[in-house]
Amino acid sequence: MENRILADAHNLKKLIREAEALADEAIIAMARLKQAMLSARQNPSVEVHTGQRALLRLTEAESQATAMSTNLLRVHDELSKVARVHAGGDSGGVTTIPADAIAPASAPVAAKPERVQA
């Protein structure tokens, strides 16, 4: 039975790290997209407001991806707690996640702007 617990623990460790890496990749991809959008808008023949709604939506998606990443850190933290109890014999290092990394943001959330009809 203990071998099964350790096998499950190793699999979960691999999968949570994979999920965290994919979340980071999504954030990086959106950052690249935003950079390309802003660079394209600097073309002198393009009006300065071009793509503003798309930028606002992308910024919202980035915020959601960051929230997803934070929630994955919370999952990781909870799994680490479970591992300490149920897989204590595992020789792997303990993951320590600082409380401020998974705490809700202390800054007040601004009200969402009204949607502009396309």
C-alpha positions as CSV (number, residue, x, y, z in Angstrom):
1,M,0.0,0.0,0.0
2,E,2.8,2.4,0.8
3,N,4.3,1.9,-2.6
4,R,1.0,3.0,-4.1
5,I,0.9,6.1,-1.9
6,L,4.5,7.1,-3.0
7,A,3.7,6.4,-6.6
8,D,0.6,8.6,-6.4
9,A,2.6,11.3,-4.6
10,H,5.2,11.3,-7.3
11,N,2.6,11.4,-10.1
12,L,0.8,14.3,-8.4
13,K,4.1,16.2,-7.9
14,K,4.8,15.8,-11.6
15,L,1.3,16.9,-12.7
16,I,1.1,20.0,-10.5
17,R,4.4,21.2,-11.7
18,E,3.2,20.6,-15.3
19,A,0.0,22.5,-14.6
20,E,2.0,25.4,-13.1
21,A,4.3,25.5,-16.1
22,L,1.4,25.5,-18.5
23,A,-0.2,28.4,-16.6
24,D,3.1,30.3,-16.8
25,E,3.4,29.6,-20.6
26,A,-0.1,31.0,-21.1
27,I,0.9,34.2,-19.3
28,I,4.1,34.4,-21.3
29,A,2.1,33.9,-24.6
30,M,-0.4,36.7,-23.6
31,A,2.5,39.0,-22.8
32,R,4.0,38.4,-26.2
33,L,0.7,38.9,-27.9
34,K,0.2,42.2,-26.0
35,Q,3.7,43.3,-27.0
36,A,3.0,42.5,-30.7
37,M,-0.4,44.3,-30.5
38,L,1.2,47.5,-29.1
39,S,4.1,47.4,-31.6
40,A,1.6,47.0,-34.5
41,R,-0.4,50.0,-33.2
42,Q,2.7,52.2,-33.3
43,N,2.7,52.1,-37.1
44,P,2.1,55.7,-38.2
45,S,-0.6,54.7,-40.5
46,V,-2.7,53.1,-37.7
47,E,-4.9,55.2,-35.5
48,V,-3.8,55.3,-31.8
49,H,-7.1,53.9,-30.6
50,T,-7.0,50.8,-32.9
51,G,-7.3,47.6,-30.9
52,Q,-8.0,49.3,-27.6
53,R,-10.9,47.0,-26.8
54,A,-8.8,44.0,-27.7
55,L,-6.1,45.2,-25.4
56,L,-8.6,45.6,-22.6
57,R,-9.9,42.1,-23.1
58,L,-6.4,40.7,-23.2
59,T,-5.5,42.5,-20.0
60,E,-8.6,40.9,-18.4
61,A,-7.5,37.5,-19.7
62,E,-4.0,38.1,-18.2
63,S,-5.6,38.9,-14.9
64,Q,-7.6,35.7,-15.0
65,A,-4.5,33.7,-15.9
66,T,-2.7,35.1,-13.0
67,A,-5.6,34.2,-10.7
68,M,-5.5,30.7,-12.1
69,S,-1.8,30.5,-11.4
70,T,-2.4,31.7,-7.9
71,N,-5.0,29.0,-7.4
72,L,-2.7,26.4,-8.7
73,L,-0.2,27.5,-6.1
74,R,-2.9,27.1,-3.5
75,V,-3.5,23.5,-4.8
76,H,0.2,22.9,-4.7
77,D,0.3,24.1,-1.1
78,E,-2.6,21.9,-0.1
79,L,-1.1,18.8,-1.8
80,S,2.2,19.5,0.0
81,K,0.3,19.4,3.3
82,V,-1.4,16.1,2.4
83,A,2.0,14.7,1.3
84,R,3.5,15.5,4.7
85,V,0.7,13.5,6.4
86,H,0.3,10.6,4.0
87,A,3.6,10.3,2.2
88,G,6.0,11.2,5.0
89,G,8.5,8.6,4.0
90,D,9.1,10.4,0.7
91,S,12.7,11.5,0.5
92,G,11.8,14.4,-1.8
93,G,12.1,18.0,-0.6
94,V,9.2,19.7,1.0
95,T,7.7,22.5,-1.1
96,T,7.3,25.7,0.9
97,I,5.0,28.3,-0.5
98,P,5.1,31.7,1.3
99,A,1.7,32.8,2.6
100,D,1.8,36.1,0.8
101,A,2.1,34.2,-2.6
102,I,-1.2,32.6,-2.2
103,A,-3.1,35.2,-0.1
104,P,-5.7,37.3,-1.8
105,A,-4.5,40.6,-3.2
106,S,-4.8,43.3,-0.6
107,A,-5.4,46.1,-3.1
108,P,-9.0,46.8,-3.7
109,V,-10.3,45.6,-7.0
110,A,-11.5,48.4,-9.3
111,A,-15.0,48.3,-10.6
112,K,-15.2,46.7,-14.0
113,P,-15.6,49.3,-16.7
114,E,-18.8,49.2,-18.7
115,R,-18.6,47.2,-21.8
116,V,-18.5,49.1,-25.0
117,Q,-20.6,47.7,-27.8
118,A,-18.5,46.6,-30.8
